[in-house]
Amino acid sequence: MSEAVQRVKEGELILKQLEAGDYVVLLDERGRELTSVGMAEWMSGVFAQGHKRLVFVIGGPYGFSDDVYNRANAKISLSKLTFPHQLVRLLFVEQLYRCHTILKGEPYHHI
């Protein structure tokens, strides 16, 4: 498959998993860069808006389709560096855990 076709097909699979009330965040190299504290504060704001689900999406090797970009509510970048998708999963899960500990005031994140 060409890169364009692969993006479209992956996009269709992603969009099938989303629900109407979802707040969709793409992990994208062109997204907004945040500190861990900044991300925790941003997530707190999203939760306060009352969205049904907060859905983070990691793109395929060629990025997202236009339809997925159009459906997204926000884009976040974990780094300007490029990482393998398996490593992004690990880094992102750690950041989610860190954000939750920051929001709870737990000592995991040393401010």
HUKA-V193202 format. One record per backbone hydrogen bond with DSSP energy under -1.0 kcal/mol. CO is the residue of the C=O (numbers start at 1). NH is the residue of the N-H. E is the energy in kcal/mol with one decimal. If there is no record, write none. Layout:
<<CO;NH;E> <CO;NH;E>>
This chain:
<<2;6;-2.5> <3;7;-2.5> <4;8;-2.1> <5;9;-2.7> <6;10;-2.7> <7;11;-2.5> <8;12;-2.3> <9;13;-1.8> <10;14;-2.4> <11;15;-2.9> <12;16;-1.6> <14;17;-1.3> <19;22;-1.7> <23;55;-2.7> <24;73;-2.8> <24;74;-1.7> <25;57;-2.6> <26;28;-1.0> <26;76;-2.9> <28;31;-2.4> <32;77;-2.1> <35;39;-2.6> <36;40;-2.2> <37;41;-2.4> <38;42;-2.4> <39;43;-3.0> <40;44;-2.3> <41;45;-1.9> <42;46;-2.0> <43;47;-2.8> <44;48;-2.1> <47;50;-1.7> <53;23;-3.2> <55;25;-3.4> <57;27;-2.9> <60;63;-1.8> <65;69;-2.3> <66;70;-2.6> <67;71;-1.5> <68;72;-1.6> <74;26;-2.6> <75;32;-2.3> <76;28;-2.3> <84;88;-2.2> <85;89;-1.9> <86;90;-1.4> <87;91;-2.9> <88;92;-3.0> <89;93;-2.5> <90;94;-2.1> <91;95;-2.0> <92;96;-2.6> <93;97;-2.4> <94;98;-2.7> <95;99;-2.9> <96;100;-2.3> <97;101;-2.3> <98;102;-2.4> <99;103;-2.6> <100;104;-1.7> <101;106;-2.5>>
